[in-house]
Amino acid sequence: MTRASIAFAFAALTTTAIAGENFLVYFGTNTNAKNGSKGIYVSRFNTATGELSEPQLAAEAGNPGFLAIHPSKKYLYAIGDVTTDGKKGGGISSFSIDKSAGKLTLINQASGIGGGPCHVNVDKTGQMAALANYGSGSVASFAIKADGSVSEAVSFYQHEGSSIDPNRQKGPHAHSVNFSPDNRFAFACDLGLDKVLIYKTEPATGKLTPNDPPFAKTPAGGGPRHLAFHPSGKFVFVNNEMAMTETVFAYDAEKGALTEIETVSTLPEADRGKKGYSTAESLAHPNGRVVYVSNRTHDTIAVFACEPATGKLTLLQNVPAEGKIPRNICLDPTGKWLIAAHQDSATAALFKVDQDSGKLTFSGTKVNVPGSICVRFLALD
């Protein structure tokens, strides 16, 4: 066989393999009478063709804004409205996943204890979940049982304090919880405190305990919202919602400590300093060379080149998000595609990722998702 025919055969084999890379895409939403959302929606996606189907209702749920998928791929967890002991409130819901149809079946619910749950994550072992309560400024954690159900909260921490903005930072507002790559720590961004609070994890029990150091500071008045770890585990990227900036931290995996490296704007120079904008999500590409931030009221996605050795960022692009109020942005597992969820235009848009530069190009595909907040990919084996 000639070198050319070998190359052709390899290309054909690769294409066939990629064509089989099919995913379910789950969308978390805000539900209200105005937007018509009924809960969690699901699409099918093919990484070879970029084909994204119109979403269908996967499960009825009240305000399932953020989602997390269990490492086993059997269960999905959502924050939102729950009913426990006959009382309505906010908390976490667990669902079993039917991968053949994409449908979700409710397993159980647990109270988040605090008010206004806004974010949820599952640890690497699949033994615990943690959520952030924006309204009350608190975090809670739960043990995950063998059947995918969640326990009642096994730990709860009420954040305390304030920061410099009299309108939005009179008290704590926990906005997200993320587990470290080695699963030893959990990090909670608190917009009201200008802090990233740090907890030690105990997967066997589902408990969180305050770390030493207990937090890292972000720039005053910035309002930290979400964060992402660099694939190397050496850096953490935090988007500051109110200041339209991204703070880069060096991460000490032994101590669970964060040390600020730099803070950069997520906006083009012409729009810096203008009022009324806010960021939503931070996302690091698995190649370690690109970081993305959604500018939700600027209706763009900021694309940064990342220096893998230092973590420092250089703004490359502010691409239109193709919808109003882009919230969560999510890369598919191949790193070739990005989906942006649009809260106010009730859509989600698919972008092609340039594998050299990381820049985004709108694919032309947009699907309808009422109240779209969050995007999560699930591989179909």
Helices and strands as residue ranges (DSSP letters): H 3-19, E 22-29, E 39-46, E 56-60, E 67-69, E 75-84, E 87-97, E 104-111, E 117-122, E 128-133, E 138-144, E 150-158, E 174-179, E 185-190, E 195-202, E 207-217, E 224-229, E 235-240, E 245-252, E 257-265, G 269-271, E 279-284, E 290-295, E 300-306, E 313-320, E 326-331, E 337-342, E 347-353, E 360-368, E 372-379
